[in-house]
Amino acid sequence: MSQQFGPEYVRAIAPYQAGKPIAEVAREFGLDEANIVKLASNENPFGVPASSQQAMAAAVADLGRYPDANGFDLKAALSKRYEVPADWITLGNGSNDILEIAAHAFVQKGQAVVYSQYSFAVYALATQGVGARAIVVPARDYGHDLDAMAAAIDADTRLVFIANPNNPTGTFIAAAQIEAFLDKVPANVVVVLDEAYNEFLAPEHQFESSQWARKYPNLLVSRTFSKAYGLAGLRVGFAIAQPALTDLMNRIRQPFNVNSLAQAAAIAALNDKPFLEQGAKNNAAGYAQFVEAFDELGLQYVPSFGNFVLVKVGDDDGAGARVNLALLKQGVIVRPVGNYGLPQWLRISIGLPAENAIFIAALKKALA
């Protein structure tokens, strides 16, 4: 028998499955990369904002030196933008890094982490990675059942993950419901409010949860520059919480986890209001384009508050994989979600109008 290395709870982890890269699909199906449409990873279809490109060009001269380990300028910009002290901010290599750091900082092996069915896959990975016990609460209407989640917190629970809007289902929880939940959570349980898609919310649904950190010492708000800000390839995320939490996170955070170009790009993107407005306008139009097509095709979908839509493409458990393959053969990359327990569904990122139209035409062929 061969030697097994590492703890059993690490060996039990199924590695995260990212969306297929364009180059891989081109190789696999003999397609021209230029004609492939990728709507799989909830990326910003406008790419990196010009303001960030200019900031990175200026930062290139200093790449021979290590990044600012404490991210002083980026923290200062975030502090001003969110009206919190700079020492309330933790920087991450994307918000995935923030989620992993939180699990390592607040949870010991054998303790419990609460999260919802159909919520972001990294919550399960972060929980398994520290040998913690997962309490997975059944979803309600494909979203978080906060009453059931509050009831599921036991004496050993140390962390709760909430995604709002939720990935991969796109559901949204109103501010009053989250505050009511926070009022119920024991003071020794940290709540991570993961708001990766916050910037896509319509104005009437937006609220500044970062200010709740003043009222709730056990709240950690997580945000990212990967989605609305168009910096997915640079990996920049951040958390806002009181120093009792950020101090612990910064003790185990890798000292240079956000590189110099990423810091420069994030500072520029943070206050690039025209770029954010352009993205929000495109997202609203693309969502309407999708749901009109799904209604025409008689397909069930979950109303979404993010930059993607979860759509049911068949009644059998092979439907998602089958339709996904048919789309790949036509050069359209979407996201199958069988790993979330949703084998009949696909998650489609909202792209540019022409990309959305190509997907819709390919979907009609795939379903025919």
C-alpha positions as CSV (number, residue, x, y, z in Angstrom):
1,M,0.0,0.0,0.0
2,S,1.4,3.4,-1.0
3,Q,2.1,6.0,1.6
4,Q,-0.7,8.6,2.1
5,F,0.3,12.1,3.0
6,G,-1.6,14.8,4.7
7,P,-4.7,14.7,6.9
8,E,-7.7,12.8,5.8
9,Y,-9.9,16.0,5.6
10,V,-7.5,17.5,3.1
11,R,-7.5,14.3,1.0
12,A,-11.3,14.4,1.0
13,I,-11.4,17.8,-0.8
14,A,-12.5,17.9,-4.4
15,P,-10.4,20.6,-6.1
16,Y,-12.3,23.8,-7.2
17,Q,-13.4,23.6,-10.8
18,A,-12.9,26.8,-12.6
19,G,-14.7,27.8,-15.9
20,K,-13.0,26.4,-19.0
21,P,-10.4,28.7,-20.6
22,I,-11.0,29.8,-24.2
23,A,-7.7,28.2,-25.3
24,E,-8.7,24.8,-23.9
25,V,-12.0,24.8,-25.7
26,A,-10.3,25.9,-28.9
27,R,-7.9,22.9,-28.7
28,E,-10.5,20.4,-27.6
29,F,-13.0,21.1,-30.3
30,G,-10.8,22.5,-33.1
31,L,-12.3,26.0,-32.9
32,D,-10.9,29.4,-33.6
33,E,-10.2,31.2,-30.3
34,A,-11.4,34.5,-31.9
35,N,-14.9,33.1,-32.4
36,I,-15.4,31.6,-29.0
37,V,-17.7,33.3,-26.5
38,K,-17.0,32.8,-22.8
39,L,-20.0,33.3,-20.5
40,A,-18.8,31.0,-17.7
41,S,-17.0,32.9,-15.0
42,N,-19.0,36.0,-14.2
43,E,-16.2,38.2,-15.6
44,N,-16.8,41.8,-16.7
45,P,-17.3,41.7,-20.5
46,F,-15.6,45.2,-20.8
47,G,-12.4,43.9,-19.4
48,V,-9.9,46.1,-17.5
49,P,-10.9,49.8,-17.3
50,A,-8.7,52.2,-19.1
51,S,-8.0,54.0,-15.8
52,S,-6.5,50.8,-14.3
53,Q,-4.5,50.1,-17.4
54,Q,-2.9,53.6,-17.1
55,A,-2.2,53.1,-13.4
56,M,-0.5,49.7,-14.1
57,A,1.6,51.2,-16.9
58,A,2.9,53.8,-14.4
59,A,3.6,51.1,-11.7
60,V,5.7,48.9,-14.0
61,A,8.8,50.8,-13.3
62,D,8.8,49.6,-9.7
63,L,8.2,45.9,-10.3
64,G,11.7,45.0,-9.3
65,R,10.7,45.8,-5.7
66,Y,8.3,43.9,-3.5
67,P,4.7,45.3,-3.2
68,D,3.7,47.3,-0.2
69,A,2.9,44.5,2.2
70,N,0.4,46.6,4.0
71,G,-1.2,48.1,0.9
72,F,-1.2,51.6,2.5
73,D,-2.4,53.5,-0.6
74,L,-5.1,51.0,-1.5
75,K,-6.3,50.8,2.1
76,A,-6.4,54.6,2.3
77,A,-8.6,54.7,-0.9
78,L,-10.9,52.0,0.5
79,S,-11.0,53.7,3.9
80,K,-12.2,56.9,2.2
81,R,-14.6,55.2,-0.1
82,Y,-16.3,53.1,2.7
83,E,-15.8,55.6,5.6
84,V,-14.1,53.1,7.9
85,P,-10.6,53.3,9.5
86,A,-7.8,51.8,7.5
87,D,-7.0,49.2,10.2
88,W,-10.5,47.8,9.6
89,I,-9.4,46.6,6.2
90,T,-7.7,43.3,5.2
91,L,-6.5,42.8,1.6
92,G,-6.8,39.5,-0.2
93,N,-5.6,37.8,-3.4
94,G,-9.1,38.0,-4.6
95,S,-12.0,37.6,-2.2
96,N,-11.4,33.8,-2.3
97,D,-8.3,34.6,-0.3
98,I,-10.4,36.5,2.2
99,L,-12.7,33.5,2.7
100,E,-9.8,31.1,3.2
101,I,-8.1,33.5,5.6
102,A,-11.3,33.8,7.7
103,A,-11.6,30.0,8.0
104,H,-8.0,29.7,9.1
105,A,-8.2,32.6,11.5
106,F,-11.5,31.8,13.3
107,V,-12.1,28.1,13.1
108,Q,-10.3,25.2,14.7
109,K,-10.4,21.6,13.5
110,G,-13.6,19.9,14.6
111,Q,-15.5,23.2,15.1
112,A,-18.5,24.0,12.8
113,V,-19.1,26.4,9.9
114,V,-22.6,27.2,8.7
115,Y,-23.5,27.9,5.1
116,S,-26.4,27.4,2.7
117,Q,-27.1,24.8,0.2
118,Y,-26.4,26.1,-3.4
119,S,-23.9,28.7,-2.0
120,F,-20.4,29.4,-3.3
121,A,-18.3,26.3,-3.6
122,V,-15.3,27.9,-1.8
123,Y,-17.2,27.9,1.5
124,A,-17.1,24.1,1.5
125,L,-13.5,24.1,0.5
126,A,-12.4,26.5,3.2
127,T,-14.3,24.5,5.8
128,Q,-12.7,21.2,4.7
129,G,-9.3,22.8,4.5
130,V,-9.2,23.5,8.2
131,G,-10.8,20.2,9.2
132,A,-14.0,21.9,10.4
133,R,-17.5,20.4,10.4
134,A,-19.9,21.7,7.8
135,I,-23.5,22.5,8.7
136,V,-25.2,22.9,5.3
137,V,-28.7,24.5,5.7
138,P,-31.3,23.6,3.0
139,A,-32.0,26.5,0.6
140,R,-35.3,28.2,0.3
141,D,-36.3,29.1,-3.2
142,Y,-32.6,28.5,-4.2
143,G,-31.4,31.1,-1.7
144,H,-30.5,31.5,1.9
145,D,-33.0,30.5,4.6
146,L,-31.7,32.9,7.3
147,D,-34.1,31.7,10.0
148,A,-33.0,28.1,9.5
149,M,-29.4,29.1,9.4
150,A,-29.7,31.0,12.7
151,A,-31.4,27.9,14.2
152,A,-28.5,25.7,12.9
153,I,-25.8,27.5,14.8
154,D,-24.7,25.2,17.6
155,A,-22.2,25.6,20.5
156,D,-19.3,24.6,18.3
157,T,-20.1,27.0,15.4
158,R,-17.5,29.7,14.9
159,L,-18.2,30.9,11.3
160,V,-21.2,31.6,9.1
161,F,-20.9,32.3,5.3
162,I,-23.6,34.4,3.6
163,A,-23.4,35.3,-0.1
164,N,-25.5,38.3,-1.1
165,P,-26.2,38.2,-4.0
166,N,-25.7,34.5,-4.0
167,N,-23.5,32.6,-6.5
168,P,-24.5,30.5,-8.4
169,T,-28.2,31.1,-8.0
170,G,-28.3,34.9,-8.1
171,T,-30.8,35.3,-5.2
172,F,-30.8,38.4,-2.9
173,I,-31.5,39.1,0.7
174,A,-32.9,42.5,1.8
175,A,-31.0,44.6,4.3
176,A,-33.6,44.2,7.1
177,Q,-33.5,40.4,6.9
178,I,-29.7,40.4,7.2
179,E,-29.8,42.8,10.2
180,A,-32.4,40.6,11.9
181,F,-30.1,37.6,11.4
182,L,-27.1,39.4,12.8
183,D,-29.1,40.3,15.9
184,K,-29.6,36.5,16.5
185,V,-26.0,35.4,16.0
186,P,-24.0,34.7,19.2
187,A,-21.2,37.2,19.7
188,N,-18.5,34.5,19.4
189,V,-19.6,33.5,15.9
190,V,-18.1,35.4,13.0
191,V,-20.4,36.2,10.1
192,V,-18.8,36.6,6.7
193,L,-21.1,38.6,4.4
194,D,-19.7,37.9,0.9
195,E,-20.8,40.7,-1.4
196,A,-18.8,39.9,-4.6
197,Y,-21.7,41.0,-6.8
198,N,-22.9,44.0,-4.8
199,E,-22.1,46.5,-7.5
200,F,-24.6,44.9,-9.8
201,L,-27.6,45.6,-7.6
202,A,-30.2,48.1,-8.7
203,P,-30.0,51.4,-6.6
204,E,-33.2,50.5,-4.7
205,H,-31.6,47.3,-3.5
206,Q,-28.2,48.7,-2.5
207,F,-27.2,49.3,1.2
208,E,-23.8,50.0,2.8
209,S,-23.2,46.9,4.8
210,S,-19.7,48.1,5.7
211,Q,-21.3,50.5,8.2
212,W,-22.8,47.5,10.0
213,A,-19.3,46.5,11.1
214,R,-19.6,49.4,13.6
215,K,-22.6,47.8,15.3
216,Y,-21.6,44.1,15.0
217,P,-18.0,43.3,16.1
218,N,-18.4,39.8,14.7
219,L,-19.3,40.9,11.2
220,L,-16.8,40.7,8.3
221,V,-17.9,42.2,4.9
222,S,-16.0,40.7,1.9
223,R,-15.8,42.5,-1.5
224,T,-13.9,41.9,-4.7
225,F,-12.5,43.8,-7.7
226,S,-12.9,40.8,-9.9
227,K,-16.5,41.3,-11.1
228,A,-17.8,44.8,-11.6
229,Y,-14.4,46.4,-11.6
230,G,-13.0,44.1,-14.3
231,L,-9.9,43.0,-12.5
232,A,-10.4,39.2,-12.3
233,G,-7.0,38.4,-13.6
234,L,-5.2,40.6,-11.1
235,R,-6.9,39.0,-8.0
236,V,-7.8,41.8,-5.5
237,G,-10.3,41.4,-2.7
238,F,-10.8,43.0,0.7
239,A,-12.6,42.6,3.9
240,I,-14.0,45.2,6.3
241,A,-14.4,44.4,10.0
242,Q,-13.4,45.7,13.4
243,P,-9.7,45.4,14.4
244,A,-10.4,42.4,16.7
245,L,-11.1,40.4,13.5
246,T,-8.7,42.1,11.0
247,D,-5.8,41.8,13.5
248,L,-6.2,38.0,13.5
249,M,-6.6,37.8,9.7
250,N,-3.5,39.9,9.1
251,R,-1.4,37.6,11.4
252,I,-1.9,34.7,8.9
253,R,-2.3,36.7,5.7
254,Q,0.6,36.2,3.3
255,P,2.6,39.5,3.5
256,F,2.7,40.2,-0.3
257,N,-0.7,38.6,-1.3
258,V,-1.7,41.6,-3.4
259,N,0.9,42.5,-6.0
260,S,1.9,46.0,-7.1
261,L,0.0,46.1,-10.4
262,A,-3.1,44.8,-8.7
263,Q,-2.9,47.5,-6.0
264,A,-2.4,50.3,-8.5
265,A,-5.2,49.0,-10.8
266,A,-7.6,48.7,-7.8
267,I,-7.0,52.2,-6.6
268,A,-7.8,53.5,-10.1
269,A,-10.9,51.3,-10.6
270,L,-12.4,52.1,-7.2
271,N,-13.5,55.5,-8.2
272,D,-14.0,55.0,-11.9
273,K,-17.7,55.8,-11.8
274,P,-18.3,55.9,-15.6
275,F,-16.9,52.4,-15.9
276,L,-19.1,51.0,-13.2
277,E,-22.2,52.8,-14.7
278,Q,-21.4,51.3,-18.1
279,G,-21.2,47.9,-16.6
280,A,-24.4,48.2,-14.7
281,K,-26.3,49.5,-17.8
282,N,-25.0,46.6,-19.9
283,N,-25.8,44.1,-17.1
284,A,-29.4,45.2,-16.9
285,A,-29.9,45.1,-20.7
286,G,-28.2,41.7,-20.9
287,Y,-30.4,40.3,-18.1
288,A,-33.5,41.4,-20.0
289,Q,-32.1,39.9,-23.2
290,F,-31.6,36.5,-21.4
291,V,-35.0,36.3,-19.6
292,E,-36.9,37.3,-22.8
293,A,-35.2,34.3,-24.5
294,F,-35.8,31.9,-21.6
295,D,-39.4,32.9,-21.5
296,E,-39.7,32.4,-25.2
297,L,-38.2,28.9,-24.8
298,G,-40.3,28.1,-21.8
299,L,-37.3,27.6,-19.6
300,Q,-37.3,28.0,-15.8
301,Y,-34.8,30.4,-14.4
302,V,-34.0,31.9,-11.0
303,P,-34.5,35.7,-10.9
304,S,-31.0,37.1,-10.5
305,F,-29.5,40.1,-8.8
306,G,-25.9,39.4,-10.1
307,N,-24.3,39.4,-13.5
308,F,-25.4,35.9,-14.4
309,V,-28.6,33.8,-14.6
310,L,-29.2,30.2,-13.5
311,V,-31.4,28.4,-16.0
312,K,-32.9,24.9,-16.1
313,V,-32.2,23.3,-19.4
314,G,-33.9,19.9,-18.9
315,D,-35.7,17.6,-16.5
316,D,-33.2,14.7,-16.4
317,D,-30.0,14.8,-14.4
318,G,-27.9,14.6,-17.6
319,A,-29.5,17.8,-19.0
320,G,-26.9,20.3,-17.8
321,A,-23.9,18.3,-19.0
322,R,-25.6,17.4,-22.3
323,V,-26.6,21.0,-23.2
324,N,-23.2,22.3,-22.0
325,L,-21.4,20.0,-24.4
326,A,-23.6,21.0,-27.2
327,L,-22.8,24.7,-26.5
328,L,-19.1,24.0,-26.3
329,K,-19.1,22.4,-29.7
330,Q,-20.6,25.7,-31.0
331,G,-17.9,27.7,-29.3
332,V,-19.9,29.0,-26.3
333,I,-18.6,28.4,-22.8
334,V,-21.1,28.5,-19.9
335,R,-20.9,27.0,-16.4
336,P,-22.4,23.6,-15.6
337,V,-23.4,23.5,-11.9
338,G,-23.8,19.7,-11.3
339,N,-21.1,20.1,-8.5
340,Y,-23.6,22.3,-6.7
341,G,-26.2,19.6,-6.8
342,L,-28.0,21.3,-9.8
343,P,-27.3,18.9,-12.7
344,Q,-30.3,20.1,-14.7
345,W,-29.1,23.7,-14.7
346,L,-26.5,26.0,-16.3
347,R,-25.2,29.3,-15.0
348,I,-24.8,31.9,-17.8
349,S,-22.7,35.1,-17.3
350,I,-24.1,38.2,-18.9
351,G,-21.8,39.4,-21.7
352,L,-22.0,42.1,-24.4
353,P,-25.2,42.2,-26.5
354,A,-23.6,40.3,-29.4
355,E,-22.1,37.7,-27.1
356,N,-25.5,37.2,-25.5
357,A,-27.2,36.8,-28.9
358,I,-24.6,34.2,-30.0
359,F,-25.3,32.2,-26.8
360,I,-29.1,32.4,-27.3
361,A,-28.8,31.2,-30.9
362,A,-26.5,28.3,-29.7
363,L,-28.9,27.4,-26.9
364,K,-31.8,27.1,-29.3
365,K,-29.8,24.7,-31.4
366,A,-28.6,22.7,-28.4
367,L,-32.2,22.3,-27.1
368,A,-33.7,21.5,-30.5
